[in-house]
Amino acid sequence: MKSASLVFHKMHGAGNDFVLLDRRSDATPISAQQASAIANRRTGVGCDQLLILHPPGIPGSTARYEVLNADGSQAGQCGNGARCIALYLSTNGAGVSMLLESPSGPVRIARCADGEFEVDMGEPDFTPAHIPLALNGTDGRYQVDSPFGRLDFGAVSMGNPHALLDVPDVGKAEVGKLGSWLGGHAAFPEGCNIGFSQLVNRENLRLRVFERGAGETLACGSGACAAVAILRRQDRVDERVNVFLPGGHLVIKWPGPGSRVHMKGPARHVYTGTLSHE
């Protein structure tokens, strides 16, 4: 790959930052090693994930996309990234409403009157085998013993595997240590994103997320959806929840089982650049 010809777009959604590569007219693949080099914050562009656009594969779709974590591994979904892709496409003639193909299935996105984007993130899947999670739980609640004591958590798939721990103060939570340990636990054969939630009331939630392949990020869209889905299933939050992450604010709506989760939040284009020769 000749890096000098590779145009990129630096973007972020609530502080969760991305390098977007539009490969719809160039089928040359981006390897895991190249992705990791681009994501490096000292010697590359720097980002939490790479978003790579490909030509659509189904009727009515604007584009297909893949998500590579900062370590080069594949991700199944990225809610903040989907909004950034929608911003990029909408400012390049795609309109204000579109269908995209994510690694975990079709995603519908619409631009709101305030300039933010609302994403249909699909229906939460609490089935342990689908998360995947190799533990037996009770009513969606699970336990493991750890070097930090017993950990009680909920779990769900939002295209990515997610677990959620309750904490009294997210500002003091051991996100790096606990997130790394639980996210790499053998109970999660594909790894897991670990959320740390501080419930303010039924309409407001503070959240931090340790993402597999990236570490703690300033925001995680699928993680916010997962947190609300888990807490809603436990009847601890209302249908509409404000989720406050270190990088910004997302609004998550989920009526309950049998319904799809909708996420609303910002997207920003920071700059466009060209990668130099390696």
C-alpha positions in Angstrom: 0.0 0.0 0.0 1.3 3.4 -0.9 0.5 5.4 2.2 1.1 8.8 0.5 -2.1 8.3 -1.6 -4.2 7.3 1.3 -6.6 10.2 2.3 -8.1 10.0 5.8 -10.7 11.9 7.8 -10.2 12.4 11.5 -13.6 12.4 13.2 -15.1 11.9 16.7 -18.4 11.2 18.3 -18.6 12.5 21.9 -14.8 12.2 22.1 -14.6 8.6 20.8 -12.2 9.4 17.9 -11.8 7.7 14.6 -9.8 7.6 11.4 -12.2 7.2 8.5 -10.9 5.7 5.2 -13.2 5.8 2.2 -12.3 2.7 0.2 -15.4 2.5 -2.0 -13.3 3.0 -5.1 -10.2 1.1 -3.9 -10.4 -2.6 -2.8 -6.9 -2.7 -1.4 -7.4 -4.1 2.1 -6.1 -2.5 5.3 -4.3 -5.0 7.4 -4.4 -5.3 11.1 -0.8 -4.2 11.3 -1.5 -1.1 9.1 -4.6 -0.3 11.2 -2.6 -0.5 14.4 0.1 1.8 13.0 -2.4 4.4 11.9 -4.1 4.3 15.3 -0.9 4.8 17.2 -1.1 8.2 18.9 2.7 8.8 18.9 3.8 7.6 15.5 0.5 7.5 13.5 -2.6 9.6 13.2 -4.1 8.3 16.5 -7.6 7.0 17.1 -9.7 4.6 19.1 -10.9 2.8 16.0 -10.6 2.9 12.2 -13.8 3.1 10.1 -13.4 1.7 6.6 -16.0 2.3 4.0 -16.7 -0.2 1.2 -19.2 -0.3 -1.7 -22.8 -1.3 -0.6 -23.7 -5.0 -0.8 -27.5 -4.9 -0.5 -30.2 -2.9 -2.3 -30.9 0.5 -0.8 -27.6 0.7 1.2 -25.4 3.7 0.9 -22.2 1.9 2.0 -20.8 -1.0 4.0 -18.3 -0.4 6.7 -15.9 -2.3 8.9 -14.5 -1.3 12.3 -10.9 -2.0 13.3 -9.9 -1.4 16.9 -6.7 0.4 17.8 -4.9 -2.9 18.1 -6.0 -4.0 14.6 -8.7 -6.4 15.8 -12.2 -6.5 14.3 -15.2 -4.9 16.1 -18.8 -5.9 15.5 -20.4 -2.5 15.9 -19.6 1.1 16.8 -22.4 3.4 17.5 -20.3 6.6 17.7 -18.5 5.6 14.5 -21.8 5.0 12.7 -22.8 8.6 13.4 -19.5 9.8 12.1 -19.9 7.8 8.9 -23.4 9.2 8.4 -22.0 12.8 8.8 -19.3 12.1 6.2 -21.7 10.6 3.8 -24.4 13.2 4.3 -22.0 16.0 3.6 -20.9 14.2 0.4 -24.4 13.9 -1.1 -26.0 11.0 0.7 -28.9 12.9 2.2 -30.1 13.1 5.7 -31.4 9.5 6.1 -29.6 6.3 5.0 -29.1 2.6 5.4 -25.6 1.3 6.2 -24.3 -2.2 6.5 -22.4 -2.7 9.7 -20.4 -5.8 10.6 -23.3 -6.9 12.7 -26.1 -6.1 10.2 -28.0 -3.2 8.6 -28.2 0.1 10.5 -30.6 3.0 9.7 -29.4 6.5 10.5 -31.2 9.9 10.3 -29.9 13.4 10.8 -31.9 15.3 13.4 -33.0 18.9 13.3 -30.3 19.9 15.8 -27.6 18.4 13.6 -27.0 15.3 15.6 -27.7 11.8 14.3 -30.1 9.1 15.6 -29.1 5.5 15.0 -31.2 2.4 15.1 -28.8 0.1 16.9 -31.0 -3.0 16.7 -32.5 -5.2 19.4 -30.4 -6.2 22.5 -29.6 -9.9 22.7 -29.4 -11.2 26.3 -28.9 -14.9 25.3 -25.5 -15.9 26.9 -24.5 -18.0 23.9 -25.0 -15.0 21.6 -23.1 -12.5 23.7 -21.0 -14.9 23.9 -20.8 -15.6 27.6 -19.9 -19.0 29.1 -21.6 -18.4 32.5 -24.9 -19.4 34.1 -26.8 -16.5 35.6 -30.1 -15.6 37.2 -32.4 -13.1 35.4 -29.5 -11.8 33.4 -27.2 -11.3 36.4 -23.8 -12.9 36.6 -21.0 -13.3 39.2 -17.3 -14.0 39.0 -14.7 -14.0 41.7 -11.7 -11.7 41.0 -8.6 -10.4 42.6 -10.7 -7.3 43.4 -13.5 -9.3 45.1 -16.7 -10.7 43.7 -17.9 -8.9 40.6 -21.7 -8.8 39.9 -22.6 -7.7 36.4 -25.2 -7.8 33.6 -24.4 -8.7 30.1 -25.8 -8.2 26.6 -24.8 -8.2 22.9 -25.3 -5.0 21.0 -23.4 -6.3 18.0 -20.5 -6.3 20.4 -20.3 -8.2 23.8 -20.9 -5.9 26.8 -20.9 -6.3 30.5 -22.0 -3.7 33.0 -20.7 -3.2 36.6 -22.5 -0.9 39.0 -20.2 1.6 40.8 -20.9 4.3 43.4 -18.7 6.9 41.6 -17.5 6.4 38.1 -14.8 9.0 38.7 -13.2 6.7 41.2 -13.8 3.4 39.4 -10.7 1.2 38.6 -11.7 1.2 35.0 -8.3 0.2 33.6 -7.6 -2.7 36.1 -11.1 -4.1 36.3 -12.0 -3.5 32.7 -8.8 -5.3 31.5 -9.3 -8.2 33.9 -13.0 -8.9 33.3 -12.8 -8.1 29.6 -10.2 -10.8 29.2 -11.9 -13.4 31.5 -12.3 -16.9 30.1 -16.1 -16.5 30.5 -15.9 -14.2 27.5 -14.4 -16.3 24.7 -14.3 -13.3 22.3 -13.4 -10.7 24.9 -15.8 -8.1 26.2 -16.4 -4.4 26.5 -16.8 -3.5 30.2 -19.1 -0.6 31.3 -19.0 1.1 34.7 -22.3 2.8 35.5 -23.3 5.2 38.2 -27.1 5.5 38.2 -28.1 9.1 39.1 -31.8 8.5 38.7 -34.2 6.8 36.3 -33.5 9.3 33.5 -29.8 10.0 34.0 -26.7 7.7 34.0 -23.0 8.3 34.2 -20.9 5.8 32.3 -17.3 4.9 31.5 -16.3 2.0 29.2 -13.2 -0.1 28.8 -13.3 -1.3 25.2 -11.7 -4.5 24.0 -8.9 -3.7 21.6 -8.8 0.0 22.5 -8.8 0.4 26.3 -10.9 3.1 28.0 -12.4 5.5 25.5 -14.1 8.9 26.1 -17.4 7.4 24.8 -18.8 4.1 23.6 -22.1 4.2 21.7 -22.9 0.5 21.8 -21.7 0.5 25.5 -24.3 3.3 26.3 -27.0 1.2 24.5 -25.9 -1.9 26.4 -26.0 -0.1 29.8 -29.5 1.2 29.2 -30.7 -2.1 28.0 -29.3 -4.0 31.0 -30.7 -1.4 33.5 -34.0 -1.2 31.7 -34.4 -5.0 31.9 -33.9 -4.7 35.6 -36.5 -1.9 35.7 -34.0 0.6 37.1 -34.3 3.2 34.3 -37.0 4.7 32.1 -37.5 4.3 28.4 -35.4 7.4 27.6 -32.1 7.9 29.4 -29.4 10.6 29.2 -26.0 8.9 29.3 -23.1 11.1 30.3 -19.7 9.8 29.3 -16.3 11.5 29.8 -16.4 12.9 26.2 -20.1 13.9 25.9 -23.8 13.2 26.1 -25.9 10.5 24.4 -29.6 9.9 24.5 -30.6 6.3 24.5 -34.3 5.1 24.0 -35.5 1.5 24.5 -39.1 0.7 25.3 -38.2 -2.8 26.3 -38.0 -6.5 25.1 -39.1 -6.9 21.5 -38.1 -3.3 20.6 -35.0 -1.8 19.0 -32.6 0.6 20.8 -32.2 4.1 19.3 -29.2 6.3 20.1 -28.9 10.0 19.5 -25.7 12.0 19.7 -23.2 14.3 18.0 -20.6 13.7 15.2 -17.8 16.0 14.3 -15.3 16.1 11.3 -12.0 17.4 12.7 -9.7 17.4 9.7 -8.7 15.7 6.4 -5.1 14.5 5.8 -2.9 12.2 3.7 -0.8 9.5 5.1 2.9 9.6 4.2 5.0 6.7 3.0 5.9 4.1 5.6 
